[in-house]
Amino acid sequence: MKKWITACFCAVALLIGQLACVQAQVEEVVSLGADLNEKQQEQMLELFGVKADEVKIIKVTNQEERDYLEGLVSDDKIGTRAISCAYVKPLPEGEGLMVETYNISWVTKEMYANAMATAGVENARVVAAAPFMVSGTAALTGIMKAFEEVSGKELDEEAKKVANEELVTTGELGEDIGKDKAAALIKEIKERVIRERVKNPEDIKKIVLQIAKDLNIELTEEQINRIIELMEKISKLDLDIDRITTQLENITQRLDDIRRTVEENKGLLQRIWDVISRFINWLQSLIERLGV
């Protein structure tokens, strides 16, 4: 009888432990910049639609941000204070990444999603925000830290560093070729490198040039080499293409629209050129007939 009672107590304790674990995995986490004042913190919590006593709050320091960004981006984009904030809520398996931004000037939600998938952030609703306009480069640090807290999963350190490099590389490309095109370019190159398990720099270069051509994007030699260097690092991570594709499904439609627009524009340009060519040919034949 005593053994039976003990067994029951053990089973109940185990069940309670499992329920507590599940509860811990579904809570919302807010990452606040450590240098926000009290009013700014309240503003961020209101923006995220949560109350301080109903959500887990963690802080991110400027040094934590610098640990990932120093050497990748100029100091003016990192700043000297931790301002960027993030809200992370887990979603059911297979839902992928849903990203929103507020007061973020340099980084788009597509760029965040791409980098988050590289870091290993999965199935989550994420909001990157600040109380006033910021570049947004530092927000990824808070996103990753909040995801680790909410999921109980420690992200690979190298993957986090590469994810930050991906974010910065895409952002800098966006300054020259447009943010949407930059996000689409890096996403397509990354997925192909992972899918085909390409590691050789020359083979990566062929992929970069081909996809850039498909998207009607002109890259400088410096930009090409920067992308190759990034993709070499990505190729060394243990990334699953199926998981990457699932995580990015929510942003794929928008980036596919970009490719479709590019292809339609290329077709329009070709038709215009055909008309011009026919006119030139007609003009030449007319001149020949008139003997001019």
PyMOL commands that set and color helices and strands:
alter all, ss='L'
color gray80, all
select helices_A, chain A and resi 2-26+38-48+52-54+62-69+75-78+109-119+139-151+157-177+179-195+201-214+221-235+241-247+249-290
alter helices_A, ss='H'
color red, helices_A
select strands_A, chain A and resi 29-33+56-60+85-90+97-104+124-134
alter strands_A, ss='S'
color yellow, strands_A
deselect
rebuild
show_as cartoon
